[in-house]
Amino acid sequence: MIIGVPKEIKNNEFRVAMTPAGVQALVAKGHQVLVERSAGVGSGIEDAEYESQGASILATAEDVFERSDVIVKVKEPLEREYALLKTGQTLFTYLHLAPNPSLTNALLEKKITGIAYETVQLPSGALPLLAPMSEVAGRMSVQVGADMLRKYNGGMGVLLSGVPGVLPAEVVIIGGGVVGTNAAKMAVGLGARVTIADINASRLASLDDLFGGRVSTLIYNEYNIAEAVRKADLLVSAVLVVGAKAPKIVTEAMVKTMKRGSVIVDVAIDQGGSVETIDRVTTHDQPCYEKHGVIHYSVANMPGAVPRTSTYALTGVTLPYLLAIAEHGAERAMTLDQSLICGLNTYNGAVTNRSVANEISMDYTPAVAMLS
């Protein structure tokens, strides 16, 4: 099978979908890997490193897309990449289709087998291909928030840890999953006062045990969230509904109660964002805007800012699935691994993920029915 690795073109996206180790593993199985020139440079991987493991370096993305059976990426195709997709091709990447009907339509038109990293799901409910980037984004959210709280960035001029005689900052995290847990680890490590809110009481009990009382836990309801938001110096939204748009948990009325110069980091922006005042996706070169006196950070590819770490974390978990796709073909690989079927969002012109279909008002066809 021919696997293509194009260079990412999203704003300030320096990750790459394959490392030399991935090339070595695929080539050893008799597959061909095509890498666009300089695709790995942003992650510190030179073309020669890919070539040394048997990859072919191609000059353009057009060449890679045209010659490949499977395209493996990090981020969803942008509009100028739609025309490069080849009818019937397999696309393995983060797709985030729920807030993106134009991309969904492009995949349907080309009958793309679209397997989304973010919806590959184990029987336990775990999301193995989303987890490493959630860990990165969760940890980054507090680093970014601490930076935005500095006065010269428009923040209130608060140090997360405080100092002797001065109280530390209040960090409120909505969502106790992978993102929220990693955000809390960073915030606790920096000495902030941390509150985690979640709808799942048993998850809060686990977090209480994990942090040994160093964080406060709060059961989700509108009253509790409103009170927590009002007191927050840094608010991290880490809400996830698999495959669907993030629900609007933090209302504009809540944001209006926040202190001037406080900061919101919405990690759920890839899925539409869960803060009502987050009305745009920002980029790494212009990451923030101010509304109601509050600094809003809504960059959709946060881990792209630390590409070396992110690339190796991501490719370490995607490679086994990619090897299965290459060995058996996408259809057979999915019938052999139910977690991979969960990742199938589009197939042969149909939407095969219920949440995506519901969000963009399209017909839903179960993946199992399509593959059988």
Order of alpha helices (4+ residues) and beta strands (2+ residues): beta-alpha-beta-alpha-beta-alpha-beta-alpha-beta-alpha-beta-alpha-beta-alpha-beta-alpha-beta-alpha-beta-alpha-beta-beta-beta-alpha-alpha-alpha-beta-beta-alpha-alpha
